[in-house]
């Protein structure tokens, strides 16, 4: 099959390049323009992360289902001495309020001075508890489209700042005005995502290009993996654009998908281009060409075509198995109930498959069009001293070298190597016991933005307007809920409890609980959620809020984890058997990679828990990031496993004994795995330069995983275990061996 693909691509390279170019242009137009439906960044969601079928999801649905009024925007006016000079404050507020109510899309604006009786309960809820400011609730017109509501939010935010500052210039020149709404919060997160994505790629891509130039010794060869990466990322983002019509695509997962697409494209492109240059070198050697003496004209074209076909048949097969293995690793996320994991899974699987399709069609097509330019000595090789560096770290290799010598040393002392590496991985895994997972969307609001400052002021100074730590919906009336309200009020760290009829839901009461805690999803808040859920009230109660949502999300992950693991293990086992014809190799790979994954997760947790290496100190890792690290990290580990096993298997099937096959396979693939790991680590760490904590966590986590896998596991532990197992590495029952032989002929 892969031989046929290689032949087709080498015969029609222009058609493949034009086809991919059209796909990229189409994806780019969808991502950035949206064809009248809004571009990707406009369609991203940024609200609560809920899990269907849980109490917190019920509360979220019931408290946001009121359509009797339009969307609300809260304007926070801070730095005004309301108590000291009520008359001036009221006059300034009235003048500003009139400007707001005249805006298109605004139905009403309510502040404490517009309400009858300034001392009324409703008016007091709009006054700061410190007496140094007030809030204005702006209601938008009903029935506005998403685009109209977005525009109205922007108008209110801009007009409020100007109107209140103008009216307060003489009375309170130091006053600060900030608008807060779900739409404005979402916009600020979306802007941060775009900024972090641009910053991460502006750091990662140049570094990756420089490293690729060093590895390949020229710009043309180095540019091919990056060209494939850009195509894969754009098309993957186009797929995410389509997903926004059926799922909530949260803005903070966009960078996660981009990181994976970039990593896989560079890995696959590096392997394919390197294998192509190796195949050219082999054919030149067989034809008797020496010292860069290349054929010309039709002979060169035929040599390139044969090399492309052979490259796709070998490296193309390897990267395809790798991509399928990674896709299977990510598939486990699909069965977790939360839509965020389904979105991540579909997006990541799409970008994985696009990356491999691009690698086995677009990259070979460009190679064919470039002809002999890709194998001629580059200008860099003529720079004094550069040639020595290129020979040391370049992609070309023979069957004997530093990695084969390393392998022979490992073969001589396999048990010592296994015990030492196992001890190191065990030490790395030790912090996993203190790992805590957390989910709080408010943490994604940019810290230096006006909307974040306004949100914090609301949380601290306006209890009635603040986002409650815990929200409870009870099927009773206010009087019937009084006992529950009293019990909650008596709990530790509870600062304020209120109960009111739930608008739009007759016979339902909404209980809002504000806790005096530093972390709204920390241990105290989670304990309070569990205590409330455990109470016997005599009527139906649903407990929600950020801490409850976090608890429900983690519980859903734990509940579905065994099934997800079973799917991943089965799929990976089958795929590795189809690649190697062995039952032992897949089992060993699953055990070793699982151990390595836990060790790397332990190191990542330790780094962030204590704020080491200049990283921000956090009380836990984001829940969805932990899931992504496990899925993506396992996939990338299997990626390098496939790279290594494919070459070892080639030598084994060519008739070499087990130890020699291991040594030669490691020599041929070790440099590529190490080079790919160095580049990918640089790419991952490039994204750490952004502000969003989730991207820092996944960047560091994946960098640790790749570093551990490409050194401790792939270069040392795998050769040691394969030495100990010997011929048993390749064992399978007779019927399965015959099945593998039949399958091998097909692909």
N, C-alpha and C positions, 0 to 999 in steps of 0.2 A: 504493500500500500504506500509506504513512504517513498519507495523507489519511484513509483508512478507519480507521486506528488512532485518529487524532484525533477523528473523528466518534463512534466507539464510546465513547471515554473521556468526551467532553463530554456524551454522552447518559446514561451510567450511572456518574457519578462516585462515588456512594456504594458501589456494588458493588466498584469497584476499590480504594477506600480500605479497605473491610472485608476484602477478599481479602488485601491486603498486610499489614494488621494481624494477620490470622490467621497468615500466613507468619512474621512477625516473632516472634509469641508462640511458635509452634512451634519456630523456630530457637533462641530464648532458652531454652526448656525443655530442648532437647537440649544446648546449650552448657553450661548451668549445673547441670542435674540429670542428664541422660543417661538418664532412664527406666530406672534400675536397672543401666545398663551403664557408669556413670561419666561425669561431665561431660567437656568438652573438655580442661580443664586437667589432669584426672586421667589422661587417656589419651595425653597428649603423650609422645613419646620424647625421650631425651636421651643416648643412648649413642653409640658410635662411628659416624662417617660413612664407610661402606664402599662400594666400587664392585663390583657383582657381576662374577664372572669374572676377578678380579684376584688376585694372590698375597696381598695384604693381606687380602682378603675370605676367602680360604681359611684363613689363619692365625686370623683372628677367629672364624670358624665352629668350627674345631677346638679352639681354646682355651676356648670358652665352651659347648661341647656336652656337658660332663660333668654328667650328672643323677644321679650316684650319691649325692650329698649335697645338702642344701638350700642356699639362698643364704647367703653368708657376710657378716658385718659385722665390721669391725675396729675395736676400741676402743683408742684411743691414750691412754696415761697418761703425761703429761709433767711434769717437775719433781719427780722422785722419785730419791733417791740410792740406787740399787739396789746398787751396788758397796760403798758405805760402810756400809750397814746392811741386809744381805740378809734377816735374820730378821724385822725389822719390815715390810719390804716384802712378804715372802712371806705373813705373817700378814694384812696388810691386803688383799692380793690374794685370798687364800682366802675371806675373809669376803664380799668383793664378788662373787667368782665364784659363790658359792652363791646369792646373790640373783638373778643373771642366769639361772642354769640353772633357776630356779623359774618363770620367766616363760612365759606361754602362747606356743607357737610356737617356743620355743628348744629345740634338740636337745642342744647341748653348748656349753661355753665352755672354751677352751684358752689358758693363759698359760704363761710360762716356768717358773713355780713348780710347775705341776701335772704337768710332764713328768718322767719318770724321768731323774735325772742332770742337775743344773742346768748342767753344763758341756757337755752334748751339743750336737751341731750344730743339731738342731731347736730346742732351747731358746735357743740363741744368736741364731737368726733372729728371735726375738720380743723381744730386748733391744736397746735403742737403742745405736748405735755410740758415742755419747758417754757412755753409762752413766747417763743422767739420766732414764730412763723405760723403759717396756715396752709391749708390745701384747698384746691379748687377741683371739683369733679366735673369734667367736660364730657357730655354724652353726644355721640355722633348720631346722625340720622339713621333710621332703620333702613334695611334693604340695600345698603351700600355693597358694591362688589369688592372683592379683595383689592383690586387696583385702586378703586375710589377710596376705600378705607385707609389704604397705605398713604395715599396722597393727603387725605384729611389729617392723619396723624402727623405727617411732616409739616403741614400748614399750622396745626395747633402748636407743635413744639417750637417752630420758628417764631410765630406770632406771640406766644405767651412770653417768651424771653424778652422780646422787644417791648411789648405792652406793659408788663409789670415793672420792668426796669425804668421805662419812661415815667410811669406814674409814681414810682417810688424814688426817683432821682433825688428830690429835695428832702423827702422825709427819711428815707433809709437808703443812702447811696451804696452801701455795702451789701445790699440784698442779693441773694442768689436765687435764680428761677430755673427749675428743671421739670421736664415733662416725663411721665412714666406710664407706659402701657405695654400690653403683651406684644403689640406690633412693634413698638419702638425697641423693646428688649430684643425681640427677634432680629430686627434690623441691625442692632449693635453687634449681636453674636455673628450674624452673617458677614458683616464688614470685617470682623476679627478673623473669621475663617478665611476670607479672601486674602487678607493681609498676611496671615500666617502661611497660607499656601504659596503666595508669591515669594515671601521671605525664605521659606524652606527650599523652594526650587531654585531660587537665585543663589543659594549657598550650595545646595547639593549638586545641581547639574554641572556647574563649572569644576567643582572638585572631582566629580565622576569623570568628566571629560579629560582632565589632566591625568588622572590615574589610568584611564583607558589608553591615552596617547603613549604613556610610559610602557604599558603592557604590550600594546600592538606596534609601537614604534612609528606610528603615523596617524595623521588626522582622519583620513578616509575610513580606515578600519575602526578607529575609535568612535567615529560618529554614528556608525550603523546601530549599535545597541541603544544609543540615546534617541536616534530617530524612531526606532521601534517603540521606545518608552513613551515618547510624546504622542505617537499615534494611538498607542494602547490607552493612555490616560484620557485623551480627548474622547475616544470612542466609548470608554468605560463611563465617563461623565455623561455622555449622551444617553447611555442606558439608564443611568440614575435619573436623568431628566424624565424619561418615560415612566420610571417607577413612581415619580411624584404624583402621577394621576391615579395610582391605585394604593400607594402606601405613603405614610409620613416619612420622608427622608430628612432626618435631622441634620442640621448644618454641621454639627461637630463630628460627623462621621465621614464627611467628604474628604478630609485630609488623610483619614485612615485608609480609604480606598486608593487614593492617589499614591500613598507610600507603598502599598503592596504592588500596584501596577508598575511603578518605577523600579522597584526591587526585582520583580520577576523578569521584566523586559531586559534589564541589564544582565541578569544572570543568564537568561536564555541566549541573548545576543552575543554575549561574551563566549559562551560555549560553542555556538554555531560558527562564528567567525574564526575562532581559534581552530576548530576542527577542519574548517575549509582550508586554512593555511597549512594545516598538517597534511591533509589529503593532497594538496598541490605539491608539497615537498616530497611526499612519497612517490607521486607519479613522475616528477622531475628526476628523482633518484633512479627509478626504474628505467627511464628513458635515457639515462646516462648524462643528464645535464648537471653541471657543477658550477659552484661559485656564482650564483645569480644569473647564469646563462639561461635566458628564457626563450622559448620558441616565439615565432612571430606569425602574424596573419591568422589564417584559418587554423593552423596547428594550435595557436594559443587559445582561440575561441573554443576549440574542441576540448582542450585540456581543462579550461574553466568549466565547461558544461559537464564533463565527466566528474570533476571535483564537486560541483554543486549537487549533482545527483547522489554521489556517494555521501556527501555531508548530510543531506536531508534524510537519507536512508539510515544513517547512524545517529548523528546528533539530533536530527529531527525526531527520530523515534524516542530518544532519551528525554528531550524536553517535553514531548507530548505525554509520556508516562508521568513525568514530573508534574505537569499542569493538571492532569487528571487526579493525581494523588493529592495535590493541594486543594483542588476543587472538592474532593471527597472529604478532606480534613475540615473544610469550611461548611460542608453540607450539614454537619451536626448542629450548627447554629439554627438551621431552619425549623427544627422541631421545638425550640424554646418558644414559649407563647408570646413573649413581648415582640411587637412589630419591629422594634429597633434592631433585633438580631436577624429577623428575616430580611430586612433591608440591607444590613451589612453583608449577609450571606449572599444574597442575589447580586449585589454590586461587586463583591469580591470574586465570586465565581465568574461573573461576566468578564471582569478585567483580567482574570487568570486565563480564561479561554481566548480572549482577544489577544493577549500577550503572546500566547503560543502560536495562534494562527498567524499573527504578524511575523513571528520569528521564522516559521517554516515556509512562508510564502513571500512576504514583502522583502525581508532581508536577503534571501537567496536571489530574488529577482534583481535587486539593486547590485548584488555581487556580480551577477551575470552581465549586467550592463556595464559595470566598471571594468570588466575584463581583467587584464593582467595588472592593472594599476594597484590592486589590493595586495599583490605579492612582491612587487618591485621594492627595492630598498628605498626608504623614505629619506627626505632631506635631513631629518633628525639624526639618522645614523651617521651622517658625515660631520656632525658636531663633535669636536674633540672631547673625548671621555664619555660621550653619550652611548657609543657602541658597546662599551663594557657594561654600562648600566642596563641597556636593553637586553643583552645576553643573560644577565643575572636575573632579571625580573620579567622578561618578556614571555609571550605565550608559547613560543616554540619549545619543544622538548623532545627528548629521545626516550628510549626504554630504560635508560640508566641515568641517574642523577641524584640530586639531593633527597628527593622524596623516596626513591627506591632504596637509597642507603638508610634513610630513616626507617623504612618498612623492614629492612633486613635486621636492623637493631631491635625493633619491636618483636620481630619473629624469634629472635634469640632469647628474649626474656618476656614472654607474653604474660605470665602470671604476675610478675612484679608490676608491669605496666597496668594491668587490669586492676590490681589492688590499689595502686597509687591514684589512678584516675577515679576509681569508685570513692576513695576517701575524699578527694577534692570535691567531687560532685555532691557528696553527702554534706560536706561543710557548707557548700553554696546553698544547699536546700534547707539548711537549719532554720533560717528566718521565716520559712513559709508558715510556721505555726502561729506567728503573730500577724499574718496578713489579714487586713480588714478591707472589705469592699464597700463602696459608697456610691450614691447616685444623688446628685443635687444640681439641677439645671441652672440654678442661680449662680453657681460658681463659674459658669461660662460667660457671664456678663463682663465685658472688659472693665478692669478695675479703675482705669483712668477716664472713663466715659461719664458724661453728665447723667445718663440714664442710670448708671450703677450708683452714683452718689445719691440721686433722688430716691432710688429703691432702698438704699440703706437708711436714709432719713425717715422714710415711711415705716420701715421695720422698727426703728428705734423710738420714734416720737409720735406715731399715730397708731395706737393699738387697734382701733376699729377699722383702719384702712390697710393695715399690714397683712402680709401673707401669713396665715396662721401656721404655727408649727404642726398642729394636728387639726384636721377638720373631721367632724363626726356628723353623720346623717342618722337620725333616729326616727322610727315610725311611731310617733306619739305627738303630744302637744307640748308647749313650753312648760306648763305646770308639771306635766308628767315627767319631763326631763330634768326637773329641778334636783332630784336626788343624785342623778348621774353628774350634774354640773357641780354639786357640792363635793362629791367624792373626788372629782378631777381637780377641783380647786384646792383640795387638801394635799394633793401629791407634791412631792419635792420638785422644786424648780419651775412650778407652774406660776406664771406671773399674772395671767388674766384669762378668764373664761366667760363666754357670753353665749346665750341661746336665743334664737329667733326663728320665726316661721320661715321655712324654705320657700322662697318665691317660685311660683310655678308648679309646686308639688304639694297639693293639699294633704294635710295629715302628716306632714313631715317637718322635722325641726333640724336646723343647722346649728351645731355647737362648734364655736371657734375657740381654740386653745392656743394661747401664746405662752411659750416657755422662756425662762430667763437662762438660756444656754448659749454658749459660744458657737456650737455646731448644731444646726437644725436637723442633721441626720446622724448625729453622734450617738453614743451609747445611752445617754440619759433620755433622749427623744425616742429611741427604739424601745427602751424599757417601758416608757410611758405608753407607747402604742400597744405593747404586749399586755400590760396591766389592764388597759381599757378594754381590749378585745376579750380578756379573760373574765370580765365582770358579767354577772347574771342580772340583767336589768328587767327582764320580764317583757321586753319588746325588742323588735329587730333593730340592730345597730350596725352601721357600716363605718369603719374607721379609715380615714385617708390622710392625705398630706404627704410631704416629702419623705419623712421617715417611714411612713407606712408603704409608700410606693417603693422605696428602697428595699424594705423587708420582703414585699411581695415579689419583686424582681429577682432577688437572690433566691428566695424559696422556689420560684419557678425554674431557675437554673439548676438548683440542686435536684429538684424533682425529675427534670428531663435529662440530667447529665448521664445517667447510665445508658439510656437509649441513644443519646448522641454519641457516646463512646462506642457503643456496639456498632452503630452505622459506620463510624469512621474506621474502626478496627477491621470490620469485615471488608469494606471497600478497599482499604489500603492493602490488606492481606491478599485479596484477589489480584489487584493490580501488580503488586510486586511478584507474585507467583507468575503472572503472565509475562513479566519482564525477565525473570531469572529461571523459572522452572523449578524453583525450590520452595519447600515449606519452612525450612529452617531460617533462611535469610529474612523473610518477612517477619517471623516471630522475633528474631533477634533485633531487627530494626525497630519494631514497635516498642520493645522493652527498653532498649538503649535510648531511643529518642524521647520516650516518656520520662525517663529518669533525668535526662538532660534538660527537658522542658521544666520540670519541677525545680531543678537546681537554679536555672536562670530566673524563674519567677521569684524564687527566694531572694536572690541577689537584688532584683529590681525592687522588691518590697522593702528590703533593707536600705537601699539607697534613698528612697523617697521618705521612708518612715523617719530617718535621721537627718535628711537633708545633706547627704554626703556629696562631694564633688561639685559643690555649688548649685545643686538642684534644690528646688523649693521643697520645704518640709511639709508633708501632707499626712493627715491622720489615716489615710488608706488610699488604695488604688481605685479608680473609677470602675464600677462593676462591668460595664460593657467593654472596657479596655482589658480587663482580666480575661474575659471570654475571647476577645480578639487575639490577645497574646497567646492564649492556649491554641486557638485554631490556626492563626497565621504562623506562630512559632513552630508548631508541629509540622505545618505544611512546608516551611522553609527548611526545617531539619530533614524532612523526607526528600526535599529538592536536592540537597547535597548528597543524601544517601543514594538517590537514583543516579546522580552524576558519577559517583564512585563505583557503585555496583555495576553500572552499565559497562564501564571499561574493564573491571575485573572479570565480569561475565564473558566479555569478548575474548579475553585471553584464555579463560577456562574452556570455553567451547572450541578454541583454536588448538587445544591439546596440551596446554601448559599445566603443570601440577598446581595444587592449591596455593602454596606459598609463593611460587613464581608469578602466578596470576595476580595475587594480591599486591606483590611488589611492583609489577609492571602497571597494573591498574592504578595504583596510588601515584606512581611516577607520572603517568599520562594525565591523570585528573587532578592530582594534588595541587599543581600550580594554578590550574583554572579555579578550583574551589577556593584556594587561598586568595587569589586575586579578586574573585567575585566577592568574597567575604569582606575584604578590605574596602572595596568600593561601596558595598551595601551598608557597611557600618558607617562610612562617611556620609552616605545618603541619609540614613536614619538620624544620625546625630545632627545633620543639617537642619532637620525639622525641629530639633530641640530649641533652636534659636527663636522660635515663635513664642507667643504669650500664653496660648491655650494649654492648660495643664494636661488635658487628655492626650494631646499630641506629644507633649514632652514625655509622658508616661509610655506611650506606645513606641516612640522613637528610641528611648533608652532601653526599654524592655526587649525590643527586637534586636537592637545592637548587641546587648548582652547575650541573647540567645544565639545569634549568628556567630559571635566571637567564640563562645564556648563550644558550639557545634563544630565549627571549622577547624578548631585546634585540638581540644581535649578529646572530642568524640571521633571526628572523621580521620584525623591523622594518627591517633594513638589507640583509642579504645576499639574501634572497628577492626583495624588490622590485628590487634592482639586477640580479640575474640575469634576472628576468622582463622587465625593460626591454631588456636586451641581446638576448634571444631574440625579443622582439616577437611577431609572429603565430605563430612557430614553437613557442611555448609550447603551442599547442592543436592541434598536428599529429598526425594518425593516418591510416593508409591508408584508402582509401574503404570497403572491406568492414567494417573495424572501426568506422568512423564510423557506418555504417548500423546495426551491431550495438548501438552505444552508444545511438543514437536509439531503437531498439526497447526497450532495457533502461530508458532514462530514462522512457518512458511508463508502464512497469510500476510504478516506484517513485515 
